[in-house]
Amino acid sequence: MSLDDRLLDIICCPVTHSPLARIGADELERLNALIAEAKISNRGDEVVTDALEDALVTRDGKLAYPVRDGIPVLLGEQGISMAQLDAQHS
């Protein structure tokens, strides 16, 4: 099941209240590679163990939220800081 694009017009980040957009394929691939290596934590300080089938990212690119079975998981503690991608490649 895929996320309905109309939903993106009405939802926002629960932390920053900024608009959300689909994550790019390259970023999703990089994020999933780091998840496979247990190098990604969410805002709740839990290591993310399940690969993301899709994700929404804030327009400023700082936070991402998983999409599971076409449903965005918009809980603040489930947000993933995208700064972790840059930190792992430094």
PDB file with one MODEL, atoms N, CA, C and O in Angstrom:
MODEL        1
ATOM      1  N   MET A   1       0.851  -1.168   0.000  1.00  0.00           N
ATOM      2  CA  MET A   1       0.000   0.000   0.000  1.00  0.00           C
ATOM      3  C   MET A   1       0.902   1.238   0.000  1.00  0.00           C
ATOM      4  O   MET A   1       1.861   1.304   0.768  1.00  0.00           O
ATOM      5  N   SER A   2       0.604   2.203  -0.844  1.00  0.00           N
ATOM      6  CA  SER A   2       1.424   3.405  -0.904  1.00  0.00           C
ATOM      7  C   SER A   2       0.719   4.571  -0.239  1.00  0.00           C
ATOM      8  O   SER A   2      -0.500   4.574  -0.067  1.00  0.00           O
ATOM      9  N   LEU A   3       1.499   5.537   0.119  1.00  0.00           N
ATOM     10  CA  LEU A   3       0.998   6.730   0.783  1.00  0.00           C
ATOM     11  C   LEU A   3       0.260   7.597  -0.228  1.00  0.00           C
ATOM     12  O   LEU A   3       0.763   7.833  -1.326  1.00  0.00           O
ATOM     13  N   ASP A   4      -0.909   8.065   0.128  1.00  0.00           N
ATOM     14  CA  ASP A   4      -1.710   8.938  -0.726  1.00  0.00           C
ATOM     15  C   ASP A   4      -1.069  10.325  -0.758  1.00  0.00           C
ATOM     16  O   ASP A   4      -0.891  10.954   0.284  1.00  0.00           O
ATOM     17  N   ASP A   5      -0.726  10.795  -1.950  1.00  0.00           N
ATOM     18  CA  ASP A   5      -0.078  12.099  -2.085  1.00  0.00           C
ATOM     19  C   ASP A   5      -0.942  13.242  -1.539  1.00  0.00           C
ATOM     20  O   ASP A   5      -0.405  14.267  -1.119  1.00  0.00           O
ATOM     21  N   ARG A   6      -2.256  13.083  -1.537  1.00  0.00           N
ATOM     22  CA  ARG A   6      -3.137  14.138  -0.988  1.00  0.00           C
ATOM     23  C   ARG A   6      -2.909  14.320   0.509  1.00  0.00           C
ATOM     24  O   ARG A   6      -3.125  15.401   1.058  1.00  0.00           O
ATOM     25  N   LEU A   7      -2.471  13.246   1.155  1.00  0.00           N
ATOM     26  CA  LEU A   7      -2.201  13.314   2.591  1.00  0.00           C
ATOM     27  C   LEU A   7      -1.063  14.287   2.894  1.00  0.00           C
ATOM     28  O   LEU A   7      -1.062  14.936   3.940  1.00  0.00           O
ATOM     29  N   LEU A   8      -0.101  14.389   1.987  1.00  0.00           N
ATOM     30  CA  LEU A   8       1.042  15.290   2.195  1.00  0.00           C
ATOM     31  C   LEU A   8       0.622  16.750   2.262  1.00  0.00           C
ATOM     32  O   LEU A   8       1.346  17.578   2.814  1.00  0.00           O
ATOM     33  N   ASP A   9      -0.540  17.074   1.706  1.00  0.00           N
ATOM     34  CA  ASP A   9      -1.030  18.452   1.739  1.00  0.00           C
ATOM     35  C   ASP A   9      -1.542  18.851   3.119  1.00  0.00           C
ATOM     36  O   ASP A   9      -1.663  20.041   3.410  1.00  0.00           O
ATOM     37  N   ILE A  10      -1.843  17.877   3.969  1.00  0.00           N
ATOM     38  CA  ILE A  10      -2.482  18.213   5.248  1.00  0.00           C
ATOM     39  C   ILE A  10      -1.692  17.800   6.485  1.00  0.00           C
ATOM     40  O   ILE A  10      -2.024  18.230   7.590  1.00  0.00           O
ATOM     41  N   ILE A  11      -0.659  16.981   6.331  1.00  0.00           N
ATOM     42  CA  ILE A  11       0.098  16.566   7.514  1.00  0.00           C
ATOM     43  C   ILE A  11       1.378  17.387   7.656  1.00  0.00           C
ATOM     44  O   ILE A  11       1.864  17.990   6.699  1.00  0.00           O
ATOM     45  N   CYS A  12       1.905  17.391   8.876  1.00  0.00           N
ATOM     46  CA  CYS A  12       3.157  18.112   9.128  1.00  0.00           C
ATOM     47  C   CYS A  12       3.937  17.387  10.216  1.00  0.00           C
ATOM     48  O   CYS A  12       3.431  16.473  10.867  1.00  0.00           O
ATOM     49  N   CYS A  13       5.163  17.812  10.393  1.00  0.00           N
ATOM     50  CA  CYS A  13       6.035  17.242  11.411  1.00  0.00           C
ATOM     51  C   CYS A  13       5.453  17.535  12.790  1.00  0.00           C
ATOM     52  O   CYS A  13       5.114  18.684  13.073  1.00  0.00           O
ATOM     53  N   PRO A  14       5.327  16.529  13.659  1.00  0.00           N
ATOM     54  CA  PRO A  14       4.787  16.766  14.993  1.00  0.00           C
ATOM     55  C   PRO A  14       5.743  17.542  15.902  1.00  0.00           C
ATOM     56  O   PRO A  14       5.323  18.061  16.936  1.00  0.00           O
ATOM     57  N   VAL A  15       6.997  17.626  15.535  1.00  0.00           N
ATOM     58  CA  VAL A  15       7.995  18.316  16.355  1.00  0.00           C
ATOM     59  C   VAL A  15       8.150  19.767  15.912  1.00  0.00           C
ATOM     60  O   VAL A  15       8.071  20.682  16.732  1.00  0.00           O
ATOM     61  N   THR A  16       8.371  19.978  14.609  1.00  0.00           N
ATOM     62  CA  THR A  16       8.643  21.332  14.100  1.00  0.00           C
ATOM     63  C   THR A  16       7.436  21.979  13.451  1.00  0.00           C
ATOM     64  O   THR A  16       7.438  23.184  13.199  1.00  0.00           O
ATOM     65  N   HIS A  17       6.405  21.192  13.176  1.00  0.00           N
ATOM     66  CA  HIS A  17       5.191  21.650  12.497  1.00  0.00           C
ATOM     67  C   HIS A  17       5.458  22.123  11.071  1.00  0.00           C
ATOM     68  O   HIS A  17       4.648  22.849  10.495  1.00  0.00           O
ATOM     69  N   SER A  18       6.587  21.717  10.502  1.00  0.00           N
ATOM     70  CA  SER A  18       6.894  22.085   9.118  1.00  0.00           C
ATOM     71  C   SER A  18       6.305  21.041   8.173  1.00  0.00           C
ATOM     72  O   SER A  18       6.039  19.911   8.584  1.00  0.00           O
ATOM     73  N   PRO A  19       6.100  21.414   6.912  1.00  0.00           N
ATOM     74  CA  PRO A  19       5.543  20.474   5.935  1.00  0.00           C
ATOM     75  C   PRO A  19       6.478  19.283   5.709  1.00  0.00           C
ATOM     76  O   PRO A  19       7.683  19.360   5.949  1.00  0.00           O
ATOM     77  N   LEU A  20       5.892  18.192   5.244  1.00  0.00           N
ATOM     78  CA  LEU A  20       6.639  16.968   4.971  1.00  0.00           C
ATOM     79  C   LEU A  20       6.592  16.647   3.487  1.00  0.00           C
ATOM     80  O   LEU A  20       5.650  17.007   2.781  1.00  0.00           O
ATOM     81  N   ALA A  21       7.630  15.962   3.031  1.00  0.00           N
ATOM     82  CA  ALA A  21       7.713  15.506   1.643  1.00  0.00           C
ATOM     83  C   ALA A  21       8.278  14.097   1.641  1.00  0.00           C
ATOM     84  O   ALA A  21       8.874  13.657   2.624  1.00  0.00           O
ATOM     85  N   ARG A  22       8.090  13.393   0.537  1.00  0.00           N
ATOM     86  CA  ARG A  22       8.674  12.057   0.424  1.00  0.00           C
ATOM     87  C   ARG A  22      10.195  12.167   0.412  1.00  0.00           C
ATOM     88  O   ARG A  22      10.758  13.093  -0.171  1.00  0.00           O
ATOM     89  N   ILE A  23      10.834  11.231   1.050  1.00  0.00           N
ATOM     90  CA  ILE A  23      12.295  11.185   1.050  1.00  0.00           C
ATOM     91  C   ILE A  23      12.760  10.731  -0.339  1.00  0.00           C
ATOM     92  O   ILE A  23      12.079   9.952  -1.006  1.00  0.00           O
ATOM     93  N   GLY A  24      13.904  11.217  -0.757  1.00  0.00           N
ATOM     94  CA  GLY A  24      14.464  10.800  -2.044  1.00  0.00           C
ATOM     95  C   GLY A  24      14.967   9.370  -1.981  1.00  0.00           C
ATOM     96  O   GLY A  24      15.325   8.875  -0.913  1.00  0.00           O
ATOM     97  N   ALA A  25      14.991   8.714  -3.121  1.00  0.00           N
ATOM     98  CA  ALA A  25      15.415   7.308  -3.191  1.00  0.00           C
ATOM     99  C   ALA A  25      16.846   7.124  -2.702  1.00  0.00           C
ATOM    100  O   ALA A  25      17.141   6.149  -2.011  1.00  0.00           O
ATOM    101  N   ASP A  26      17.742   8.050  -3.052  1.00  0.00           N
ATOM    102  CA  ASP A  26      19.133   7.929  -2.625  1.00  0.00           C
ATOM    103  C   ASP A  26      19.272   8.056  -1.114  1.00  0.00           C
ATOM    104  O   ASP A  26      20.007   7.293  -0.486  1.00  0.00           O
ATOM    105  N   GLU A  27      18.562   9.024  -0.530  1.00  0.00           N
ATOM    106  CA  GLU A  27      18.619   9.186   0.927  1.00  0.00           C
ATOM    107  C   GLU A  27      18.021   7.979   1.630  1.00  0.00           C
ATOM    108  O   GLU A  27      18.551   7.526   2.645  1.00  0.00           O
ATOM    109  N   LEU A  28      16.916   7.453   1.097  1.00  0.00           N
ATOM    110  CA  LEU A  28      16.293   6.272   1.695  1.00  0.00           C
ATOM    111  C   LEU A  28      17.246   5.088   1.658  1.00  0.00           C
ATOM    112  O   LEU A  28      17.343   4.330   2.623  1.00  0.00           O
ATOM    113  N   GLU A  29      17.944   4.932   0.551  1.00  0.00           N
ATOM    114  CA  GLU A  29      18.913   3.845   0.434  1.00  0.00           C
ATOM    115  C   GLU A  29      20.055   4.010   1.430  1.00  0.00           C
ATOM    116  O   GLU A  29      20.457   3.039   2.070  1.00  0.00           O
ATOM    117  N   ARG A  30      20.579   5.217   1.570  1.00  0.00           N
ATOM    118  CA  ARG A  30      21.656   5.475   2.539  1.00  0.00           C
ATOM    119  C   ARG A  30      21.171   5.227   3.959  1.00  0.00           C
ATOM    120  O   ARG A  30      21.879   4.627   4.768  1.00  0.00           O
ATOM    121  N   LEU A  31      19.970   5.688   4.258  1.00  0.00           N
ATOM    122  CA  LEU A  31      19.399   5.500   5.591  1.00  0.00           C
ATOM    123  C   LEU A  31      19.221   4.020   5.896  1.00  0.00           C
ATOM    124  O   LEU A  31      19.564   3.572   6.991  1.00  0.00           O
ATOM    125  N   ASN A  32      18.693   3.255   4.951  1.00  0.00           N
ATOM    126  CA  ASN A  32      18.491   1.823   5.169  1.00  0.00           C
ATOM    127  C   ASN A  32      19.813   1.072   5.314  1.00  0.00           C
ATOM    128  O   ASN A  32      19.888   0.096   6.060  1.00  0.00           O
ATOM    129  N   ALA A  33      20.849   1.513   4.614  1.00  0.00           N
ATOM    130  CA  ALA A  33      22.162   0.878   4.763  1.00  0.00           C
ATOM    131  C   ALA A  33      22.680   1.065   6.185  1.00  0.00           C
ATOM    132  O   ALA A  33      23.239   0.139   6.773  1.00  0.00           O
ATOM    133  N   LEU A  34      22.493   2.262   6.735  1.00  0.00           N
ATOM    134  CA  LEU A  34      22.936   2.522   8.109  1.00  0.00           C
ATOM    135  C   LEU A  34      22.049   1.824   9.137  1.00  0.00           C
ATOM    136  O   LEU A  34      22.525   1.415  10.196  1.00  0.00           O
ATOM    137  N   ILE A  35      20.759   1.689   8.823  1.00  0.00           N
ATOM    138  CA  ILE A  35      19.858   0.937   9.704  1.00  0.00           C
ATOM    139  C   ILE A  35      20.318  -0.525   9.762  1.00  0.00           C
ATOM    140  O   ILE A  35      20.319  -1.130  10.834  1.00  0.00           O
ATOM    141  N   ALA A  36      20.704  -1.084   8.633  1.00  0.00           N
ATOM    142  CA  ALA A  36      21.181  -2.473   8.581  1.00  0.00           C
ATOM    143  C   ALA A  36      22.431  -2.670   9.429  1.00  0.00           C
ATOM    144  O   ALA A  36      22.684  -3.766   9.930  1.00  0.00           O
ATOM    145  N   GLU A  37      23.209  -1.604   9.587  1.00  0.00           N
ATOM    146  CA  GLU A  37      24.424  -1.654  10.408  1.00  0.00           C
ATOM    147  C   GLU A  37      24.167  -1.229  11.853  1.00  0.00           C
ATOM    148  O   GLU A  37      25.109  -1.093  12.633  1.00  0.00           O
ATOM    149  N   ALA A  38      22.908  -1.019  12.212  1.00  0.00           N
ATOM    150  CA  ALA A  38      22.500  -0.584  13.560  1.00  0.00           C
ATOM    151  C   ALA A  38      23.160   0.735  13.957  1.00  0.00           C
ATOM    152  O   ALA A  38      23.571   0.908  15.105  1.00  0.00           O
ATOM    153  N   LYS A  39      23.262   1.668  13.001  1.00  0.00           N
ATOM    154  CA  LYS A  39      23.897   2.959  13.260  1.00  0.00           C
ATOM    155  C   LYS A  39      22.920   4.126  13.276  1.00  0.00           C
ATOM    156  O   LYS A  39      23.337   5.285  13.291  1.00  0.00           O
ATOM    157  N   ILE A  40      21.624   3.830  13.274  1.00  0.00           N
ATOM    158  CA  ILE A  40      20.618   4.889  13.262  1.00  0.00           C
ATOM    159  C   ILE A  40      19.723   4.734  14.488  1.00  0.00           C
ATOM    160  O   ILE A  40      19.228   3.646  14.783  1.00  0.00           O
ATOM    161  N   SER A  41      19.526   5.849  15.197  1.00  0.00           N
ATOM    162  CA  SER A  41      18.618   5.885  16.344  1.00  0.00           C
ATOM    163  C   SER A  41      17.517   6.897  16.067  1.00  0.00           C
ATOM    164  O   SER A  41      17.704   7.848  15.307  1.00  0.00           O
ATOM    165  N   ASN A  42      16.373   6.680  16.690  1.00  0.00           N
ATOM    166  CA  ASN A  42      15.298   7.652  16.556  1.00  0.00           C
ATOM    167  C   ASN A  42      15.372   8.660  17.703  1.00  0.00           C
ATOM    168  O   ASN A  42      16.249   8.556  18.561  1.00  0.00           O
ATOM    169  N   ARG A  43      14.476   9.616  17.725  1.00  0.00           N
ATOM    170  CA  ARG A  43      14.492  10.653  18.754  1.00  0.00           C
ATOM    171  C   ARG A  43      14.201  10.087  20.141  1.00  0.00           C
ATOM    172  O   ARG A  43      14.476  10.746  21.143  1.00  0.00           O
ATOM    173  N   GLY A  44      13.649   8.873  20.212  1.00  0.00           N
ATOM    174  CA  GLY A  44      13.409   8.204  21.486  1.00  0.00           C
ATOM    175  C   GLY A  44      14.624   7.432  21.964  1.00  0.00           C
ATOM    176  O   GLY A  44      14.535   6.660  22.919  1.00  0.00           O
ATOM    177  N   ASP A  45      15.772   7.635  21.301  1.00  0.00           N
ATOM    178  CA  ASP A  45      17.035   6.966  21.613  1.00  0.00           C
ATOM    179  C   ASP A  45      16.982   5.451  21.462  1.00  0.00           C
ATOM    180  O   ASP A  45      17.716   4.731  22.140  1.00  0.00           O
ATOM    181  N   GLU A  46      16.117   4.968  20.577  1.00  0.00           N
ATOM    182  CA  GLU A  46      16.071   3.546  20.268  1.00  0.00           C
ATOM    183  C   GLU A  46      16.754   3.329  18.926  1.00  0.00           C
ATOM    184  O   GLU A  46      16.563   4.105  17.991  1.00  0.00           O
ATOM    185  N   VAL A  47      17.555   2.267  18.837  1.00  0.00           N
ATOM    186  CA  VAL A  47      18.188   1.921  17.569  1.00  0.00           C
ATOM    187  C   VAL A  47      17.089   1.436  16.624  1.00  0.00           C
ATOM    188  O   VAL A  47      16.281   0.583  16.988  1.00  0.00           O
ATOM    189  N   VAL A  48      17.067   1.981  15.423  1.00  0.00           N
ATOM    190  CA  VAL A  48      16.089   1.577  14.415  1.00  0.00           C
ATOM    191  C   VAL A  48      16.580   0.271  13.810  1.00  0.00           C
ATOM    192  O   VAL A  48      17.701   0.194  13.307  1.00  0.00           O
ATOM    193  N   THR A  49      15.737  -0.757  13.862  1.00  0.00           N
ATOM    194  CA  THR A  49      16.152  -2.081  13.391  1.00  0.00           C
ATOM    195  C   THR A  49      15.462  -2.515  12.106  1.00  0.00           C
ATOM    196  O   THR A  49      15.977  -3.377  11.394  1.00  0.00           O
ATOM    197  N   ASP A  50      14.318  -1.939  11.799  1.00  0.00           N
ATOM    198  CA  ASP A  50      13.572  -2.333  10.606  1.00  0.00           C
ATOM    199  C   ASP A  50      13.836  -1.361   9.469  1.00  0.00           C
ATOM    200  O   ASP A  50      13.735  -0.146   9.638  1.00  0.00           O
ATOM    201  N   ALA A  51      14.177  -1.913   8.305  1.00  0.00           N
ATOM    202  CA  ALA A  51      14.382  -1.081   7.123  1.00  0.00           C
ATOM    203  C   ALA A  51      13.105  -0.302   6.816  1.00  0.00           C
ATOM    204  O   ALA A  51      11.997  -0.764   7.090  1.00  0.00           O
ATOM    205  N   LEU A  52      13.278   0.864   6.253  1.00  0.00           N
ATOM    206  CA  LEU A  52      12.138   1.715   5.923  1.00  0.00           C
ATOM    207  C   LEU A  52      11.698   1.442   4.494  1.00  0.00           C
ATOM    208  O   LEU A  52      12.508   1.483   3.568  1.00  0.00           O
ATOM    209  N   GLU A  53      10.409   1.162   4.318  1.00  0.00           N
ATOM    210  CA  GLU A  53       9.869   0.976   2.969  1.00  0.00           C
ATOM    211  C   GLU A  53       9.680   2.327   2.298  1.00  0.00           C
ATOM    212  O   GLU A  53       9.733   2.435   1.073  1.00  0.00           O
ATOM    213  N   ASP A  54       9.461   3.352   3.104  1.00  0.00           N
ATOM    214  CA  ASP A  54       9.278   4.719   2.638  1.00  0.00           C
ATOM    215  C   ASP A  54       9.438   5.605   3.862  1.00  0.00           C
ATOM    216  O   ASP A  54       9.400   5.124   4.994  1.00  0.00           O
ATOM    217  N   ALA A  55       9.615   6.883   3.635  1.00  0.00           N
ATOM    218  CA  ALA A  55       9.743   7.825   4.744  1.00  0.00           C
ATOM    219  C   ALA A  55       9.333   9.209   4.270  1.00  0.00           C
ATOM    220  O   ALA A  55       9.385   9.527   3.082  1.00  0.00           O
ATOM    221  N   LEU A  56       8.930  10.012   5.227  1.00  0.00           N
ATOM    222  CA  LEU A  56       8.641  11.416   4.974  1.00  0.00           C
ATOM    223  C   LEU A  56       9.700  12.231   5.682  1.00  0.00           C
ATOM    224  O   LEU A  56      10.124  11.892   6.787  1.00  0.00           O
ATOM    225  N   VAL A  57      10.121  13.294   5.050  1.00  0.00           N
ATOM    226  CA  VAL A  57      11.166  14.132   5.613  1.00  0.00           C
ATOM    227  C   VAL A  57      10.664  15.571   5.657  1.00  0.00           C
ATOM    228  O   VAL A  57       9.922  16.015   4.781  1.00  0.00           O
ATOM    229  N   THR A  58      11.082  16.284   6.689  1.00  0.00           N
ATOM    230  CA  THR A  58      10.714  17.694   6.763  1.00  0.00           C
ATOM    231  C   THR A  58      11.337  18.422   5.582  1.00  0.00           C
ATOM    232  O   THR A  58      12.370  18.002   5.059  1.00  0.00           O
ATOM    233  N   ARG A  59      10.716  19.496   5.171  1.00  0.00           N
ATOM    234  CA  ARG A  59      11.200  20.211   3.987  1.00  0.00           C
ATOM    235  C   ARG A  59      12.616  20.732   4.168  1.00  0.00           C
ATOM    236  O   ARG A  59      13.334  20.925   3.187  1.00  0.00           O
ATOM    237  N   ASP A  60      13.029  20.964   5.421  1.00  0.00           N
ATOM    238  CA  ASP A  60      14.408  21.400   5.652  1.00  0.00           C
ATOM    239  C   ASP A  60      15.375  20.219   5.695  1.00  0.00           C
ATOM    240  O   ASP A  60      16.585  20.411   5.816  1.00  0.00           O
ATOM    241  N   GLY A  61      14.846  18.995   5.596  1.00  0.00           N
ATOM    242  CA  GLY A  61      15.676  17.803   5.523  1.00  0.00           C
ATOM    243  C   GLY A  61      16.286  17.362   6.837  1.00  0.00           C
ATOM    244  O   GLY A  61      17.220  16.560   6.835  1.00  0.00           O
ATOM    245  N   LYS A  62      15.790  17.858   7.960  1.00  0.00           N
ATOM    246  CA  LYS A  62      16.409  17.535   9.249  1.00  0.00           C
ATOM    247  C   LYS A  62      15.822  16.321   9.956  1.00  0.00           C
ATOM    248  O   LYS A  62      16.540  15.630  10.680  1.00  0.00           O
ATOM    249  N   LEU A  63      14.540  16.045   9.766  1.00  0.00           N
ATOM    250  CA  LEU A  63      13.893  14.917  10.440  1.00  0.00           C
ATOM    251  C   LEU A  63      13.146  14.061   9.427  1.00  0.00           C
ATOM    252  O   LEU A  63      12.540  14.580   8.490  1.00  0.00           O
ATOM    253  N   ALA A  64      13.193  12.752   9.620  1.00  0.00           N
ATOM    254  CA  ALA A  64      12.447  11.821   8.778  1.00  0.00           C
ATOM    255  C   ALA A  64      11.546  10.964   9.657  1.00  0.00           C
ATOM    256  O   ALA A  64      11.862  10.676  10.811  1.00  0.00           O
ATOM    257  N   TYR A  65      10.424  10.568   9.084  1.00  0.00           N
ATOM    258  CA  TYR A  65       9.461   9.713   9.779  1.00  0.00           C
ATOM    259  C   TYR A  65       9.171   8.490   8.912  1.00  0.00           C
ATOM    260  O   TYR A  65       8.959   8.619   7.706  1.00  0.00           O
ATOM    261  N   PRO A  66       9.162   7.312   9.518  1.00  0.00           N
ATOM    262  CA  PRO A  66       8.886   6.098   8.736  1.00  0.00           C
ATOM    263  C   PRO A  66       7.453   6.070   8.232  1.00  0.00           C
ATOM    264  O   PRO A  66       6.552   6.646   8.841  1.00  0.00           O
ATOM    265  N   VAL A  67       7.259   5.392   7.113  1.00  0.00           N
ATOM    266  CA  VAL A  67       5.932   5.094   6.586  1.00  0.00           C
ATOM    267  C   VAL A  67       5.825   3.582   6.572  1.00  0.00           C
ATOM    268  O   VAL A  67       6.611   2.905   5.909  1.00  0.00           O
ATOM    269  N   ARG A  68       4.871   3.057   7.289  1.00  0.00           N
ATOM    270  CA  ARG A  68       4.676   1.610   7.393  1.00  0.00           C
ATOM    271  C   ARG A  68       3.318   1.242   6.787  1.00  0.00           C
ATOM    272  O   ARG A  68       2.286   1.769   7.204  1.00  0.00           O
ATOM    273  N   ASP A  69       3.321   0.359   5.826  1.00  0.00           N
ATOM    274  CA  ASP A  69       2.089  -0.066   5.147  1.00  0.00           C
ATOM    275  C   ASP A  69       1.282   1.125   4.639  1.00  0.00           C
ATOM    276  O   ASP A  69       0.052   1.125   4.698  1.00  0.00           O
ATOM    277  N   GLY A  70       1.988   2.137   4.139  1.00  0.00           N
ATOM    278  CA  GLY A  70       1.334   3.317   3.584  1.00  0.00           C
ATOM    279  C   GLY A  70       0.862   4.326   4.610  1.00  0.00           C
ATOM    280  O   GLY A  70       0.223   5.317   4.257  1.00  0.00           O
ATOM    281  N   ILE A  71       1.171   4.088   5.877  1.00  0.00           N
ATOM    282  CA  ILE A  71       0.719   4.982   6.952  1.00  0.00           C
ATOM    283  C   ILE A  71       1.926   5.658   7.600  1.00  0.00           C
ATOM    284  O   ILE A  71       2.802   4.973   8.126  1.00  0.00           O
ATOM    285  N   PRO A  72       1.985   6.995   7.570  1.00  0.00           N
ATOM    286  CA  PRO A  72       3.096   7.697   8.215  1.00  0.00           C
ATOM    287  C   PRO A  72       3.029   7.536   9.732  1.00  0.00           C
ATOM    288  O   PRO A  72       1.965   7.672  10.336  1.00  0.00           O
ATOM    289  N   VAL A  73       4.163   7.248  10.329  1.00  0.00           N
ATOM    290  CA  VAL A  73       4.256   7.124  11.786  1.00  0.00           C
ATOM    291  C   VAL A  73       4.751   8.476  12.308  1.00  0.00           C
ATOM    292  O   VAL A  73       5.953   8.704  12.449  1.00  0.00           O
ATOM    293  N   LEU A  74       3.804   9.355  12.589  1.00  0.00           N
ATOM    294  CA  LEU A  74       4.136  10.729  12.968  1.00  0.00           C
ATOM    295  C   LEU A  74       4.111  10.908  14.479  1.00  0.00           C
ATOM    296  O   LEU A  74       3.317  11.678  15.020  1.00  0.00           O
ATOM    297  N   LEU A  75       4.980  10.193  15.132  1.00  0.00           N
ATOM    298  CA  LEU A  75       5.180  10.324  16.575  1.00  0.00           C
ATOM    299  C   LEU A  75       6.552  10.944  16.769  1.00  0.00           C
ATOM    300  O   LEU A  75       7.531  10.483  16.181  1.00  0.00           O
ATOM    301  N   GLY A  76       6.632  11.979  17.586  1.00  0.00           N
ATOM    302  CA  GLY A  76       7.890  12.690  17.774  1.00  0.00           C
ATOM    303  C   GLY A  76       9.066  11.794  18.083  1.00  0.00           C
ATOM    304  O   GLY A  76      10.153  12.000  17.542  1.00  0.00           O
ATOM    305  N   GLU A  77       8.879  10.796  18.946  1.00  0.00           N
ATOM    306  CA  GLU A  77       9.984   9.912  19.336  1.00  0.00           C
ATOM    307  C   GLU A  77      10.400   8.970  18.211  1.00  0.00           C
ATOM    308  O   GLU A  77      11.490   8.401  18.267  1.00  0.00           O
ATOM    309  N   GLN A  78       9.558   8.791  17.189  1.00  0.00           N
ATOM    310  CA  GLN A  78       9.892   7.936  16.058  1.00  0.00           C
ATOM    311  C   GLN A  78      10.657   8.682  14.962  1.00  0.00           C
ATOM    312  O   GLN A  78      11.145   8.069  14.013  1.00  0.00           O
ATOM    313  N   GLY A  79      10.756   9.998  15.097  1.00  0.00           N
ATOM    314  CA  GLY A  79      11.498  10.792  14.128  1.00  0.00           C
ATOM    315  C   GLY A  79      12.973  10.412  14.125  1.00  0.00           C
ATOM    316  O   GLY A  79      13.538  10.052  15.158  1.00  0.00           O
ATOM    317  N   ILE A  80      13.582  10.496  12.959  1.00  0.00           N
ATOM    318  CA  ILE A  80      14.995  10.159  12.792  1.00  0.00           C
ATOM    319  C   ILE A  80      15.732  11.403  12.341  1.00  0.00           C
ATOM    320  O   ILE A  80      15.392  12.000  11.320  1.00  0.00           O
ATOM    321  N   SER A  81      16.741  11.793  13.102  1.00  0.00           N
ATOM    322  CA  SER A  81      17.554  12.933  12.721  1.00  0.00           C
ATOM    323  C   SER A  81      18.383  12.575  11.499  1.00  0.00           C
ATOM    324  O   SER A  81      19.163  11.622  11.521  1.00  0.00           O
ATOM    325  N   MET A  82      18.209  13.342  10.441  1.00  0.00           N
ATOM    326  CA  MET A  82      18.942  13.074   9.205  1.00  0.00           C
ATOM    327  C   MET A  82      20.414  13.478   9.323  1.00  0.00           C
ATOM    328  O   MET A  82      21.221  13.127   8.462  1.00  0.00           O
ATOM    329  N   ALA A  83      20.761  14.198  10.360  1.00  0.00           N
ATOM    330  CA  ALA A  83      22.176  14.547  10.599  1.00  0.00           C
ATOM    331  C   ALA A  83      23.015  13.295  10.811  1.00  0.00           C
ATOM    332  O   ALA A  83      24.228  13.320  10.602  1.00  0.00           O
ATOM    333  N   GLN A  84      22.378  12.194  11.227  1.00  0.00           N
ATOM    334  CA  GLN A  84      23.100  10.937  11.427  1.00  0.00           C
ATOM    335  C   GLN A  84      23.700  10.413  10.125  1.00  0.00           C
ATOM    336  O   GLN A  84      24.734   9.745  10.149  1.00  0.00           O
ATOM    337  N   LEU A  85      23.071  10.705   8.995  1.00  0.00           N
ATOM    338  CA  LEU A  85      23.621  10.272   7.702  1.00  0.00           C
ATOM    339  C   LEU A  85      24.943  10.949   7.433  1.00  0.00           C
ATOM    340  O   LEU A  85      25.899  10.301   7.006  1.00  0.00           O
ATOM    341  N   ASP A  86      25.011  12.256   7.680  1.00  0.00           N
ATOM    342  CA  ASP A  86      26.250  12.993   7.467  1.00  0.00           C
ATOM    343  C   ASP A  86      27.313  12.605   8.487  1.00  0.00           C
ATOM    344  O   ASP A  86      28.494  12.515   8.149  1.00  0.00           O
ATOM    345  N   ALA A  87      26.902  12.376   9.731  1.00  0.00           N
ATOM    346  CA  ALA A  87      27.848  12.022  10.784  1.00  0.00           C
ATOM    347  C   ALA A  87      28.516  10.676  10.495  1.00  0.00           C
ATOM    348  O   ALA A  87      29.687  10.487  10.824  1.00  0.00           O
ATOM    349  N   GLN A  88      27.790   9.748   9.890  1.00  0.00           N
ATOM    350  CA  GLN A  88      28.339   8.422   9.602  1.00  0.00           C
ATOM    351  C   GLN A  88      29.271   8.434   8.404  1.00  0.00           C
ATOM    352  O   GLN A  88      30.063   7.507   8.229  1.00  0.00           O
ATOM    353  N   HIS A  89      29.189   9.466   7.577  1.00  0.00           N
ATOM    354  CA  HIS A  89      30.036   9.545   6.378  1.00  0.00           C
ATOM    355  C   HIS A  89      31.151  10.566   6.529  1.00  0.00           C
ATOM    356  O   HIS A  89      31.805  10.918   5.548  1.00  0.00           O
ATOM    357  N   SER A  90      31.372  11.042   7.741  1.00  0.00           N
ATOM    358  CA  SER A  90      32.427  12.034   7.974  1.00  0.00           C
ATOM    359  C   SER A  90      33.766  11.358   8.192  1.00  0.00           C
ATOM    360  O   SER A  90      34.773  12.035   8.403  1.00  0.00           O
TER     361      SER A  90
ENDMDL
END
